[in-house]
Amino acid sequence: CFPIPCIAMSDQQQRVAAAKNEIGAFSDMYNRMLKQCFEKCVEHFHESELSLGENTCLDRCVGKYVESQQKVGEQMAKVTAQMSQI
């Protein structure tokens, strides 16, 4: 095994592992958002479609959840950048 192909393979494996972690984190966030917003906004199952109030609540809930996750991600990126400079 030559050093260059081994390093490239290791680098590729690292990228695949990072992608899998990112997909897992996104899936986890999506599932938590779905659970929280559904529990908060959907009150009954008597009708086949969501009511206007339920739709409005879900829209606001998802919007706030996504916005908060973006803010957390931005802060984490700042902290990570600061730590890498140390």
C-alpha positions, 0 to 999 in steps of 0.5 A: 500500500502506497502512502498516497492512496492510503491517505486518500482512502482514509480522507474519503472514509472521514468524509463519508463518516462526517456526511453520515453524522450530518445526516443523523443530526439532521434526521434527529433535529427533524424528528424532534421538531416534528414531535414537538410541533405536532404535540403542541399544535394538533389537538384532535384527530376527528377530521382528515385534514388539519384545521386552519388554526392547526396549520397556522400553529404548525407553520409558526412552530416549524419556522421558530424551530428552524430559526432557533436551530440556525442561530445555534448552528451559527453560534457553534460555528463561531465557537469552533472557529475561535477554538481552532485559533487557540 
